[in-house]
Amino acid sequence: MGKPPRPSRPTAFFTLSFSYTVHAKRHAQPHPASHRIPRLHQPHDPDRPLSDATIEALVDLATRAPSAFNLQNWKFIAVRSPEAKARLQALAYGQKKVADASVTFIICGTLAAHEQLGQALAPSAQAGIMAQSVVDGWVAQATRAHAGNLQLQRDETMRSASLAAMTLMLAAQGMGLATGAMIGLDLEGLSRAFGLTEREIPVIVVTVGYPLPGNWPQKPRKPVHEVVEFA
Ligand SMILES: Cc1cc2nc3c(=O)[nH]c(=O)nc-3n(C[C@H](O)[C@H](O)[C@H](O)COP(=O)(O)O)c2cc1C
């Protein structure tokens, strides 16, 4: 496997709803089937950093994920300095991929997101996508459902951050990068070490880096007939 192309900010494709797919077609290393998608199970090239602009482009694409009421109840911590990587590796029970990856994202969900929903939806009203009365209705509905309901708030952090994580992984793979999801970490220690507030829940960690030869491809999945049910 040769070196994949250097990822570039896919600005030209941002108007497309699945811009990472378009980006993948133009920039990805050819992999004939989905099982060739490189995953980060072997050490990645530790000497190839990603620029802050590329990291921001990945987060921009990740935030195209849907969330209930468009709450956007997420936060991304891009761990890419040697010092921060070392801090995270210690909390990941020494897993080396955290140090080798160009960047590791701590993807958090945020509690009490209904409190900022009006603000989160303001651009939709400004763009004329939603009438202000509809925005107000959604804020009232979300507040009724979420205020005082910590279980629902937590469930929603898991859904939103997981969807954002998968979207980020697809975006990175579209740039020819390999990715790995992780949850084998001391999450309480991580919250302290990275200054998360009580409202910020670390949901999942995603490593992103350049694949090296020998990297595991995606593993086979159960046959579809075992997991699908038509109703
Ligand atoms: C929630 C979650 C937690 C995971 N935690 C770890 C982990 O701590 N360390 C690790 O090496 N892989 C971890 N993985 C990776 C899984 O082992 C991997 O997704 C699974 O084996 C399928 O691999 P594939 O998609 O590369 O074929 C995790 C994946 C998920 C979705």
The ligand as an ORCA input file, in Angstrom:
! r2SCAN-3c Opt
* xyz 0 1
  C     -17.714      1.428     21.202
  C     -16.445      0.816     20.658
  C     -15.364      0.647     21.499
  C     -14.156      0.113     21.024
  N     -13.053      0.067     21.841
  C     -11.859     -0.345     21.345
  C     -10.677     -0.249     22.119
  O     -10.668      0.246     23.237
  N      -9.514     -0.675     21.583
  C      -9.476     -1.189     20.328
  O      -8.398     -1.581     19.885
  N     -10.583     -1.256     19.543
  C     -11.763     -0.844     20.024
  N     -12.896     -0.869     19.233
  C     -12.788     -1.366     17.868
  C     -13.564     -2.642     17.652
  O     -12.832     -3.746     18.118
  C     -13.851     -2.735     16.141
  O     -14.718     -1.680     15.775
  C     -14.495     -4.046     15.759
  O     -13.618     -5.120     16.031
  C     -14.814     -4.045     14.257
  O     -13.632     -3.745     13.569
  P     -13.595     -3.274     12.057
  O     -14.708     -2.318     11.823
  O     -12.249     -2.673     11.887
  O     -13.752     -4.495     11.216
  C     -14.082     -0.325     19.684
  C     -15.181     -0.142     18.844
  C     -16.354      0.435     19.313
  C     -17.509      0.673     18.358
*
